[in-house]
Amino acid sequence: MNSTVASLAGTPAASPLGYFSWTFGQAARDPYYIMVIIYIFYPYFSNTVVGDPVRGQALIGYITAA
């Protein structure tokens, strides 16, 4: 039996360095979305607009899944 780890596509899985590099590359590419939408707008929407943080997070989940 082969003990190598494979991805869902059947190719070898990425190394931890690959995951780390992708994370920082994505953060450098999309700073507006990451900073403004995730850290400012989503908490504002769930706490202020909706008024209930739990229900607000559920609505954000429905919106992003649609």
mmJSON file of the N, C-alpha and C atoms, coordinates in Angstrom:
{"data_MODEL":{"atom_site":{
"group_PDB":["ATOM","ATOM","ATOM","ATOM","ATOM","ATOM","ATOM","ATOM","ATOM","ATOM","ATOM","ATOM","ATOM","ATOM","ATOM","ATOM","ATOM","ATOM","ATOM","ATOM","ATOM","ATOM","ATOM","ATOM","ATOM","ATOM","ATOM","ATOM","ATOM","ATOM","ATOM","ATOM","ATOM","ATOM","ATOM","ATOM","ATOM","ATOM","ATOM","ATOM","ATOM","ATOM","ATOM","ATOM","ATOM","ATOM","ATOM","ATOM","ATOM","ATOM","ATOM","ATOM","ATOM","ATOM","ATOM","ATOM","ATOM","ATOM","ATOM","ATOM","ATOM","ATOM","ATOM","ATOM","ATOM","ATOM","ATOM","ATOM","ATOM","ATOM","ATOM","ATOM","ATOM","ATOM","ATOM","ATOM","ATOM","ATOM","ATOM","ATOM","ATOM","ATOM","ATOM","ATOM","ATOM","ATOM","ATOM","ATOM","ATOM","ATOM","ATOM","ATOM","ATOM","ATOM","ATOM","ATOM","ATOM","ATOM","ATOM","ATOM","ATOM","ATOM","ATOM","ATOM","ATOM","ATOM","ATOM","ATOM","ATOM","ATOM","ATOM","ATOM","ATOM","ATOM","ATOM","ATOM","ATOM","ATOM","ATOM","ATOM","ATOM","ATOM","ATOM","ATOM","ATOM","ATOM","ATOM","ATOM","ATOM","ATOM","ATOM","ATOM","ATOM","ATOM","ATOM","ATOM","ATOM","ATOM","ATOM","ATOM","ATOM","ATOM","ATOM","ATOM","ATOM","ATOM","ATOM","ATOM","ATOM","ATOM","ATOM","ATOM","ATOM","ATOM","ATOM","ATOM","ATOM","ATOM","ATOM","ATOM","ATOM","ATOM","ATOM","ATOM","ATOM","ATOM","ATOM","ATOM","ATOM","ATOM","ATOM","ATOM","ATOM","ATOM","ATOM","ATOM","ATOM","ATOM","ATOM","ATOM","ATOM","ATOM","ATOM","ATOM","ATOM","ATOM","ATOM","ATOM","ATOM","ATOM","ATOM","ATOM","ATOM","ATOM","ATOM","ATOM","ATOM","ATOM"],
"id":[1,2,3,4,5,6,7,8,9,10,11,12,13,14,15,16,17,18,19,20,21,22,23,24,25,26,27,28,29,30,31,32,33,34,35,36,37,38,39,40,41,42,43,44,45,46,47,48,49,50,51,52,53,54,55,56,57,58,59,60,61,62,63,64,65,66,67,68,69,70,71,72,73,74,75,76,77,78,79,80,81,82,83,84,85,86,87,88,89,90,91,92,93,94,95,96,97,98,99,100,101,102,103,104,105,106,107,108,109,110,111,112,113,114,115,116,117,118,119,120,121,122,123,124,125,126,127,128,129,130,131,132,133,134,135,136,137,138,139,140,141,142,143,144,145,146,147,148,149,150,151,152,153,154,155,156,157,158,159,160,161,162,163,164,165,166,167,168,169,170,171,172,173,174,175,176,177,178,179,180,181,182,183,184,185,186,187,188,189,190,191,192,193,194,195,196,197,198],
"type_symbol":["N","C","C","N","C","C","N","C","C","N","C","C","N","C","C","N","C","C","N","C","C","N","C","C","N","C","C","N","C","C","N","C","C","N","C","C","N","C","C","N","C","C","N","C","C","N","C","C","N","C","C","N","C","C","N","C","C","N","C","C","N","C","C","N","C","C","N","C","C","N","C","C","N","C","C","N","C","C","N","C","C","N","C","C","N","C","C","N","C","C","N","C","C","N","C","C","N","C","C","N","C","C","N","C","C","N","C","C","N","C","C","N","C","C","N","C","C","N","C","C","N","C","C","N","C","C","N","C","C","N","C","C","N","C","C","N","C","C","N","C","C","N","C","C","N","C","C","N","C","C","N","C","C","N","C","C","N","C","C","N","C","C","N","C","C","N","C","C","N","C","C","N","C","C","N","C","C","N","C","C","N","C","C","N","C","C","N","C","C","N","C","C","N","C","C","N","C","C"],
"label_atom_id":["N","CA","C","N","CA","C","N","CA","C","N","CA","C","N","CA","C","N","CA","C","N","CA","C","N","CA","C","N","CA","C","N","CA","C","N","CA","C","N","CA","C","N","CA","C","N","CA","C","N","CA","C","N","CA","C","N","CA","C","N","CA","C","N","CA","C","N","CA","C","N","CA","C","N","CA","C","N","CA","C","N","CA","C","N","CA","C","N","CA","C","N","CA","C","N","CA","C","N","CA","C","N","CA","C","N","CA","C","N","CA","C","N","CA","C","N","CA","C","N","CA","C","N","CA","C","N","CA","C","N","CA","C","N","CA","C","N","CA","C","N","CA","C","N","CA","C","N","CA","C","N","CA","C","N","CA","C","N","CA","C","N","CA","C","N","CA","C","N","CA","C","N","CA","C","N","CA","C","N","CA","C","N","CA","C","N","CA","C","N","CA","C","N","CA","C","N","CA","C","N","CA","C","N","CA","C","N","CA","C","N","CA","C","N","CA","C","N","CA","C","N","CA","C","N","CA","C","N","CA","C"],
"label_alt_id":[null,null,null,null,null,null,null,null,null,null,null,null,null,null,null,null,null,null,null,null,null,null,null,null,null,null,null,null,null,null,null,null,null,null,null,null,null,null,null,null,null,null,null,null,null,null,null,null,null,null,null,null,null,null,null,null,null,null,null,null,null,null,null,null,null,null,null,null,null,null,null,null,null,null,null,null,null,null,null,null,null,null,null,null,null,null,null,null,null,null,null,null,null,null,null,null,null,null,null,null,null,null,null,null,null,null,null,null,null,null,null,null,null,null,null,null,null,null,null,null,null,null,null,null,null,null,null,null,null,null,null,null,null,null,null,null,null,null,null,null,null,null,null,null,null,null,null,null,null,null,null,null,null,null,null,null,null,null,null,null,null,null,null,null,null,null,null,null,null,null,null,null,null,null,null,null,null,null,null,null,null,null,null,null,null,null,null,null,null,null,null,null,null,null,null,null,null,null],
"label_comp_id":["MET","MET","MET","ASN","ASN","ASN","SER","SER","SER","THR","THR","THR","VAL","VAL","VAL","ALA","ALA","ALA","SER","SER","SER","LEU","LEU","LEU","ALA","ALA","ALA","GLY","GLY","GLY","THR","THR","THR","PRO","PRO","PRO","ALA","ALA","ALA","ALA","ALA","ALA","SER","SER","SER","PRO","PRO","PRO","LEU","LEU","LEU","GLY","GLY","GLY","TYR","TYR","TYR","PHE","PHE","PHE","SER","SER","SER","TRP","TRP","TRP","THR","THR","THR","PHE","PHE","PHE","GLY","GLY","GLY","GLN","GLN","GLN","ALA","ALA","ALA","ALA","ALA","ALA","ARG","ARG","ARG","ASP","ASP","ASP","PRO","PRO","PRO","TYR","TYR","TYR","TYR","TYR","TYR","ILE","ILE","ILE","MET","MET","MET","VAL","VAL","VAL","ILE","ILE","ILE","ILE","ILE","ILE","TYR","TYR","TYR","ILE","ILE","ILE","PHE","PHE","PHE","TYR","TYR","TYR","PRO","PRO","PRO","TYR","TYR","TYR","PHE","PHE","PHE","SER","SER","SER","ASN","ASN","ASN","THR","THR","THR","VAL","VAL","VAL","VAL","VAL","VAL","GLY","GLY","GLY","ASP","ASP","ASP","PRO","PRO","PRO","VAL","VAL","VAL","ARG","ARG","ARG","GLY","GLY","GLY","GLN","GLN","GLN","ALA","ALA","ALA","LEU","LEU","LEU","ILE","ILE","ILE","GLY","GLY","GLY","TYR","TYR","TYR","ILE","ILE","ILE","THR","THR","THR","ALA","ALA","ALA","ALA","ALA","ALA"],
"label_asym_id":["A","A","A","A","A","A","A","A","A","A","A","A","A","A","A","A","A","A","A","A","A","A","A","A","A","A","A","A","A","A","A","A","A","A","A","A","A","A","A","A","A","A","A","A","A","A","A","A","A","A","A","A","A","A","A","A","A","A","A","A","A","A","A","A","A","A","A","A","A","A","A","A","A","A","A","A","A","A","A","A","A","A","A","A","A","A","A","A","A","A","A","A","A","A","A","A","A","A","A","A","A","A","A","A","A","A","A","A","A","A","A","A","A","A","A","A","A","A","A","A","A","A","A","A","A","A","A","A","A","A","A","A","A","A","A","A","A","A","A","A","A","A","A","A","A","A","A","A","A","A","A","A","A","A","A","A","A","A","A","A","A","A","A","A","A","A","A","A","A","A","A","A","A","A","A","A","A","A","A","A","A","A","A","A","A","A","A","A","A","A","A","A","A","A","A","A","A","A"],
"label_entity_id":["1","1","1","1","1","1","1","1","1","1","1","1","1","1","1","1","1","1","1","1","1","1","1","1","1","1","1","1","1","1","1","1","1","1","1","1","1","1","1","1","1","1","1","1","1","1","1","1","1","1","1","1","1","1","1","1","1","1","1","1","1","1","1","1","1","1","1","1","1","1","1","1","1","1","1","1","1","1","1","1","1","1","1","1","1","1","1","1","1","1","1","1","1","1","1","1","1","1","1","1","1","1","1","1","1","1","1","1","1","1","1","1","1","1","1","1","1","1","1","1","1","1","1","1","1","1","1","1","1","1","1","1","1","1","1","1","1","1","1","1","1","1","1","1","1","1","1","1","1","1","1","1","1","1","1","1","1","1","1","1","1","1","1","1","1","1","1","1","1","1","1","1","1","1","1","1","1","1","1","1","1","1","1","1","1","1","1","1","1","1","1","1","1","1","1","1","1","1"],
"label_seq_id":[1,1,1,2,2,2,3,3,3,4,4,4,5,5,5,6,6,6,7,7,7,8,8,8,9,9,9,10,10,10,11,11,11,12,12,12,13,13,13,14,14,14,15,15,15,16,16,16,17,17,17,18,18,18,19,19,19,20,20,20,21,21,21,22,22,22,23,23,23,24,24,24,25,25,25,26,26,26,27,27,27,28,28,28,29,29,29,30,30,30,31,31,31,32,32,32,33,33,33,34,34,34,35,35,35,36,36,36,37,37,37,38,38,38,39,39,39,40,40,40,41,41,41,42,42,42,43,43,43,44,44,44,45,45,45,46,46,46,47,47,47,48,48,48,49,49,49,50,50,50,51,51,51,52,52,52,53,53,53,54,54,54,55,55,55,56,56,56,57,57,57,58,58,58,59,59,59,60,60,60,61,61,61,62,62,62,63,63,63,64,64,64,65,65,65,66,66,66],
"pdbx_PDB_ins_code":[null,null,null,null,null,null,null,null,null,null,null,null,null,null,null,null,null,null,null,null,null,null,null,null,null,null,null,null,null,null,null,null,null,null,null,null,null,null,null,null,null,null,null,null,null,null,null,null,null,null,null,null,null,null,null,null,null,null,null,null,null,null,null,null,null,null,null,null,null,null,null,null,null,null,null,null,null,null,null,null,null,null,null,null,null,null,null,null,null,null,null,null,null,null,null,null,null,null,null,null,null,null,null,null,null,null,null,null,null,null,null,null,null,null,null,null,null,null,null,null,null,null,null,null,null,null,null,null,null,null,null,null,null,null,null,null,null,null,null,null,null,null,null,null,null,null,null,null,null,null,null,null,null,null,null,null,null,null,null,null,null,null,null,null,null,null,null,null,null,null,null,null,null,null,null,null,null,null,null,null,null,null,null,null,null,null,null,null,null,null,null,null,null,null,null,null,null,null],
"Cartn_x":[0.833,0.0,0.881,0.52,1.287,0.9,1.893,1.599,1.696,1.799,1.856,0.464,0.414,-0.85,-1.196,-2.437,-2.878,-4.044,-4.177,-5.302,-6.527,-7.645,-8.861,-8.703,-7.825,-7.595,-6.682,-6.104,-5.227,-3.764,-3.469,-2.088,-1.516,-0.198,0.378,-0.099,-0.351,-0.828,0.287,-0.091,0.884,1.573,2.776,3.527,3.012,3.343,2.947,3.486,4.674,5.214,4.342,3.798,2.894,1.623,1.053,-0.143,0.161,1.291,1.71,1.909,2.579,2.826,1.525,0.601,-0.676,-1.45,-1.437,-2.168,-1.665,-0.363,0.172,0.055,0.147,-0.067,-1.49,-2.445,-3.852,-4.131,-3.544,-3.74,-3.152,-2.048,-1.453,-2.259,-2.938,-3.699,-5.045,-5.684,-7.033,-7.105,-6.295,-6.339,-7.648,-8.273,-9.521,-10.595,-10.796,-11.843,-11.584,-10.364,-10.049,-10.232,-9.685,-9.735,-11.112,-11.694,-12.929,-14.147,-14.313,-15.519,-15.547,-14.493,-14.509,-14.398,-13.462,-13.2,-13.991,-14.562,-15.326,-16.804,-17.127,-18.531,-19.305,-18.761,-19.508,-19.859,-18.933,-19.345,-20.361,-20.189,-21.159,-22.537,-22.586,-23.861,-24.543,-23.803,-24.432,-24.816,-24.042,-24.34,-25.263,-25.1,-25.849,-27.068,-26.885,-28.002,-29.015,-28.539,-29.451,-29.804,-28.844,-29.101,-28.827,-28.795,-28.512,-27.284,-26.157,-24.941,-25.08,-25.82,-25.973,-26.8,-27.911,-28.75,-28.015,-27.251,-26.476,-25.44,-24.746,-23.772,-24.451,-25.633,-26.381,-26.765,-27.208,-27.56,-26.341,-25.205,-23.975,-23.609,-23.789,-23.535,-24.45,-25.729,-26.667,-26.315,-25.911,-25.578,-24.344,-23.307,-22.082,-22.243,-23.167,-23.392,-24.239,-24.995,-25.893,-25.184],
"Cartn_y":[-1.177,0.0,1.245,2.21,3.436,4.395,4.964,5.829,7.319,7.696,9.117,9.726,10.972,11.684,12.305,12.107,12.66,13.61,14.558,15.483,14.818,15.525,14.975,14.733,15.488,15.317,14.139,13.537,12.4,12.785,14.056,14.518,14.605,14.655,14.775,16.051,15.948,17.103,18.129,19.378,20.454,20.351,20.852,20.862,21.987,21.953,23.059,24.405,24.407,25.647,26.14,25.231,25.614,26.249,25.689,26.275,27.669,27.79,29.068,30.113,29.729,30.658,31.092,30.153,30.502,31.473,31.25,32.118,33.554,33.747,35.103,35.713,34.91,35.435,35.91,35.16,35.553,36.805,36.904,38.087,39.334,39.191,40.339,40.729,39.76,40.033,40.676,40.304,40.778,41.531,42.558,43.206,43.936,44.511,45.235,44.291,43.188,42.252,41.706,41.313,40.708,41.712,42.898,43.873,44.506,44.968,45.735,44.84,43.889,43.064,42.146,41.383,40.38,41.011,41.94,42.441,43.685,44.393,45.602,45.437,45.048,45.012,43.865,42.654,41.522,41.716,42.145,42.41,43.548,44.598,45.7,45.203,44.408,43.896,43.022,42.088,41.151,41.812,42.764,43.382,44.584,45.421,46.672,46.566,46.093,46.03,44.984,43.772,42.697,42.841,43.164,43.345,42.123,40.955,39.712,39.079,38.98,38.457,37.045,36.187,34.809,34.774,35.469,35.519,36.243,37.276,37.997,37.112,36.288,35.365,34.326,33.88,32.933,33.574,34.823,35.521,35.733,36.06,36.212,34.887,33.799,32.488,32.198,32.538,32.335,33.213,34.455,35.386,34.912,34.495,34.076,32.732,31.913,30.618,30.739,31.815,31.965,32.366],
"Cartn_z":[0.0,0.0,0.0,-0.799,-0.929,0.191,0.883,2.029,1.702,0.43,0.091,0.172,0.576,0.709,-0.635,-1.072,-2.348,-2.125,-3.025,-2.966,-3.573,-3.581,-4.177,-5.668,-6.318,-7.752,-8.041,-7.011,-7.193,-7.328,-7.299,-7.371,-5.966,-5.832,-4.484,-3.794,-2.506,-1.732,-1.586,-1.397,-1.239,0.115,0.162,1.415,2.317,3.602,4.48,3.991,3.398,2.838,1.688,0.903,-0.179,0.347,1.403,2.015,2.573,3.258,3.833,2.74,1.665,0.557,-0.095,-0.304,-0.927,-0.04,1.269,2.19,2.113,2.159,2.106,0.722,-0.318,-1.665,-1.857,-1.35,-1.454,-0.633,0.546,1.388,0.732,0.034,-0.653,-1.883,-2.481,-3.696,-3.409,-2.329,-2.019,-0.693,-0.459,0.858,1.128,0.101,0.326,0.835,0.161,0.551,1.948,2.201,3.491,4.625,4.462,5.554,5.725,4.645,4.753,4.905,4.039,4.056,5.275,5.482,6.548,7.936,8.127,9.472,9.849,8.887,9.214,8.887,7.652,7.255,7.898,7.92,8.481,9.954,10.825,12.211,12.326,11.514,11.522,11.103,10.05,9.555,10.599,11.183,12.117,13.441,13.926,15.223,15.13,14.111,14.034,13.136,11.927,10.977,11.413,11.712,12.121,13.597,14.439,15.862,16.708,16.13,16.846,16.196,16.917,16.293,15.737,16.416,15.943,14.662,14.656,13.449,12.317,12.658,11.652,10.991,11.774,11.192,10.316,10.714,9.879,8.55,8.587,7.344,6.458,7.047,6.268,5.612,6.327,5.737,4.565,4.706,3.595,2.404,2.669,1.588,0.829,1.536,0.859,0.169,0.635,-0.013,-1.268,-1.392,-2.542,-3.795],
"occupancy":[1.0,1.0,1.0,1.0,1.0,1.0,1.0,1.0,1.0,1.0,1.0,1.0,1.0,1.0,1.0,1.0,1.0,1.0,1.0,1.0,1.0,1.0,1.0,1.0,1.0,1.0,1.0,1.0,1.0,1.0,1.0,1.0,1.0,1.0,1.0,1.0,1.0,1.0,1.0,1.0,1.0,1.0,1.0,1.0,1.0,1.0,1.0,1.0,1.0,1.0,1.0,1.0,1.0,1.0,1.0,1.0,1.0,1.0,1.0,1.0,1.0,1.0,1.0,1.0,1.0,1.0,1.0,1.0,1.0,1.0,1.0,1.0,1.0,1.0,1.0,1.0,1.0,1.0,1.0,1.0,1.0,1.0,1.0,1.0,1.0,1.0,1.0,1.0,1.0,1.0,1.0,1.0,1.0,1.0,1.0,1.0,1.0,1.0,1.0,1.0,1.0,1.0,1.0,1.0,1.0,1.0,1.0,1.0,1.0,1.0,1.0,1.0,1.0,1.0,1.0,1.0,1.0,1.0,1.0,1.0,1.0,1.0,1.0,1.0,1.0,1.0,1.0,1.0,1.0,1.0,1.0,1.0,1.0,1.0,1.0,1.0,1.0,1.0,1.0,1.0,1.0,1.0,1.0,1.0,1.0,1.0,1.0,1.0,1.0,1.0,1.0,1.0,1.0,1.0,1.0,1.0,1.0,1.0,1.0,1.0,1.0,1.0,1.0,1.0,1.0,1.0,1.0,1.0,1.0,1.0,1.0,1.0,1.0,1.0,1.0,1.0,1.0,1.0,1.0,1.0,1.0,1.0,1.0,1.0,1.0,1.0,1.0,1.0,1.0,1.0,1.0,1.0,1.0,1.0,1.0,1.0,1.0,1.0],
"B_iso_or_equiv":[0.0,0.0,0.0,0.0,0.0,0.0,0.0,0.0,0.0,0.0,0.0,0.0,0.0,0.0,0.0,0.0,0.0,0.0,0.0,0.0,0.0,0.0,0.0,0.0,0.0,0.0,0.0,0.0,0.0,0.0,0.0,0.0,0.0,0.0,0.0,0.0,0.0,0.0,0.0,0.0,0.0,0.0,0.0,0.0,0.0,0.0,0.0,0.0,0.0,0.0,0.0,0.0,0.0,0.0,0.0,0.0,0.0,0.0,0.0,0.0,0.0,0.0,0.0,0.0,0.0,0.0,0.0,0.0,0.0,0.0,0.0,0.0,0.0,0.0,0.0,0.0,0.0,0.0,0.0,0.0,0.0,0.0,0.0,0.0,0.0,0.0,0.0,0.0,0.0,0.0,0.0,0.0,0.0,0.0,0.0,0.0,0.0,0.0,0.0,0.0,0.0,0.0,0.0,0.0,0.0,0.0,0.0,0.0,0.0,0.0,0.0,0.0,0.0,0.0,0.0,0.0,0.0,0.0,0.0,0.0,0.0,0.0,0.0,0.0,0.0,0.0,0.0,0.0,0.0,0.0,0.0,0.0,0.0,0.0,0.0,0.0,0.0,0.0,0.0,0.0,0.0,0.0,0.0,0.0,0.0,0.0,0.0,0.0,0.0,0.0,0.0,0.0,0.0,0.0,0.0,0.0,0.0,0.0,0.0,0.0,0.0,0.0,0.0,0.0,0.0,0.0,0.0,0.0,0.0,0.0,0.0,0.0,0.0,0.0,0.0,0.0,0.0,0.0,0.0,0.0,0.0,0.0,0.0,0.0,0.0,0.0,0.0,0.0,0.0,0.0,0.0,0.0,0.0,0.0,0.0,0.0,0.0,0.0],
"pdbx_formal_charge":[null,null,null,null,null,null,null,null,null,null,null,null,null,null,null,null,null,null,null,null,null,null,null,null,null,null,null,null,null,null,null,null,null,null,null,null,null,null,null,null,null,null,null,null,null,null,null,null,null,null,null,null,null,null,null,null,null,null,null,null,null,null,null,null,null,null,null,null,null,null,null,null,null,null,null,null,null,null,null,null,null,null,null,null,null,null,null,null,null,null,null,null,null,null,null,null,null,null,null,null,null,null,null,null,null,null,null,null,null,null,null,null,null,null,null,null,null,null,null,null,null,null,null,null,null,null,null,null,null,null,null,null,null,null,null,null,null,null,null,null,null,null,null,null,null,null,null,null,null,null,null,null,null,null,null,null,null,null,null,null,null,null,null,null,null,null,null,null,null,null,null,null,null,null,null,null,null,null,null,null,null,null,null,null,null,null,null,null,null,null,null,null,null,null,null,null,null,null],
"auth_seq_id":[1,1,1,2,2,2,3,3,3,4,4,4,5,5,5,6,6,6,7,7,7,8,8,8,9,9,9,10,10,10,11,11,11,12,12,12,13,13,13,14,14,14,15,15,15,16,16,16,17,17,17,18,18,18,19,19,19,20,20,20,21,21,21,22,22,22,23,23,23,24,24,24,25,25,25,26,26,26,27,27,27,28,28,28,29,29,29,30,30,30,31,31,31,32,32,32,33,33,33,34,34,34,35,35,35,36,36,36,37,37,37,38,38,38,39,39,39,40,40,40,41,41,41,42,42,42,43,43,43,44,44,44,45,45,45,46,46,46,47,47,47,48,48,48,49,49,49,50,50,50,51,51,51,52,52,52,53,53,53,54,54,54,55,55,55,56,56,56,57,57,57,58,58,58,59,59,59,60,60,60,61,61,61,62,62,62,63,63,63,64,64,64,65,65,65,66,66,66],
"auth_comp_id":["MET","MET","MET","ASN","ASN","ASN","SER","SER","SER","THR","THR","THR","VAL","VAL","VAL","ALA","ALA","ALA","SER","SER","SER","LEU","LEU","LEU","ALA","ALA","ALA","GLY","GLY","GLY","THR","THR","THR","PRO","PRO","PRO","ALA","ALA","ALA","ALA","ALA","ALA","SER","SER","SER","PRO","PRO","PRO","LEU","LEU","LEU","GLY","GLY","GLY","TYR","TYR","TYR","PHE","PHE","PHE","SER","SER","SER","TRP","TRP","TRP","THR","THR","THR","PHE","PHE","PHE","GLY","GLY","GLY","GLN","GLN","GLN","ALA","ALA","ALA","ALA","ALA","ALA","ARG","ARG","ARG","ASP","ASP","ASP","PRO","PRO","PRO","TYR","TYR","TYR","TYR","TYR","TYR","ILE","ILE","ILE","MET","MET","MET","VAL","VAL","VAL","ILE","ILE","ILE","ILE","ILE","ILE","TYR","TYR","TYR","ILE","ILE","ILE","PHE","PHE","PHE","TYR","TYR","TYR","PRO","PRO","PRO","TYR","TYR","TYR","PHE","PHE","PHE","SER","SER","SER","ASN","ASN","ASN","THR","THR","THR","VAL","VAL","VAL","VAL","VAL","VAL","GLY","GLY","GLY","ASP","ASP","ASP","PRO","PRO","PRO","VAL","VAL","VAL","ARG","ARG","ARG","GLY","GLY","GLY","GLN","GLN","GLN","ALA","ALA","ALA","LEU","LEU","LEU","ILE","ILE","ILE","GLY","GLY","GLY","TYR","TYR","TYR","ILE","ILE","ILE","THR","THR","THR","ALA","ALA","ALA","ALA","ALA","ALA"],
"auth_asym_id":["A","A","A","A","A","A","A","A","A","A","A","A","A","A","A","A","A","A","A","A","A","A","A","A","A","A","A","A","A","A","A","A","A","A","A","A","A","A","A","A","A","A","A","A","A","A","A","A","A","A","A","A","A","A","A","A","A","A","A","A","A","A","A","A","A","A","A","A","A","A","A","A","A","A","A","A","A","A","A","A","A","A","A","A","A","A","A","A","A","A","A","A","A","A","A","A","A","A","A","A","A","A","A","A","A","A","A","A","A","A","A","A","A","A","A","A","A","A","A","A","A","A","A","A","A","A","A","A","A","A","A","A","A","A","A","A","A","A","A","A","A","A","A","A","A","A","A","A","A","A","A","A","A","A","A","A","A","A","A","A","A","A","A","A","A","A","A","A","A","A","A","A","A","A","A","A","A","A","A","A","A","A","A","A","A","A","A","A","A","A","A","A","A","A","A","A","A","A"],
"auth_atom_id":["N","CA","C","N","CA","C","N","CA","C","N","CA","C","N","CA","C","N","CA","C","N","CA","C","N","CA","C","N","CA","C","N","CA","C","N","CA","C","N","CA","C","N","CA","C","N","CA","C","N","CA","C","N","CA","C","N","CA","C","N","CA","C","N","CA","C","N","CA","C","N","CA","C","N","CA","C","N","CA","C","N","CA","C","N","CA","C","N","CA","C","N","CA","C","N","CA","C","N","CA","C","N","CA","C","N","CA","C","N","CA","C","N","CA","C","N","CA","C","N","CA","C","N","CA","C","N","CA","C","N","CA","C","N","CA","C","N","CA","C","N","CA","C","N","CA","C","N","CA","C","N","CA","C","N","CA","C","N","CA","C","N","CA","C","N","CA","C","N","CA","C","N","CA","C","N","CA","C","N","CA","C","N","CA","C","N","CA","C","N","CA","C","N","CA","C","N","CA","C","N","CA","C","N","CA","C","N","CA","C","N","CA","C","N","CA","C","N","CA","C","N","CA","C","N","CA","C","N","CA","C"],
"pdbx_PDB_model_num":[1,1,1,1,1,1,1,1,1,1,1,1,1,1,1,1,1,1,1,1,1,1,1,1,1,1,1,1,1,1,1,1,1,1,1,1,1,1,1,1,1,1,1,1,1,1,1,1,1,1,1,1,1,1,1,1,1,1,1,1,1,1,1,1,1,1,1,1,1,1,1,1,1,1,1,1,1,1,1,1,1,1,1,1,1,1,1,1,1,1,1,1,1,1,1,1,1,1,1,1,1,1,1,1,1,1,1,1,1,1,1,1,1,1,1,1,1,1,1,1,1,1,1,1,1,1,1,1,1,1,1,1,1,1,1,1,1,1,1,1,1,1,1,1,1,1,1,1,1,1,1,1,1,1,1,1,1,1,1,1,1,1,1,1,1,1,1,1,1,1,1,1,1,1,1,1,1,1,1,1,1,1,1,1,1,1,1,1,1,1,1,1,1,1,1,1,1,1]
}}}
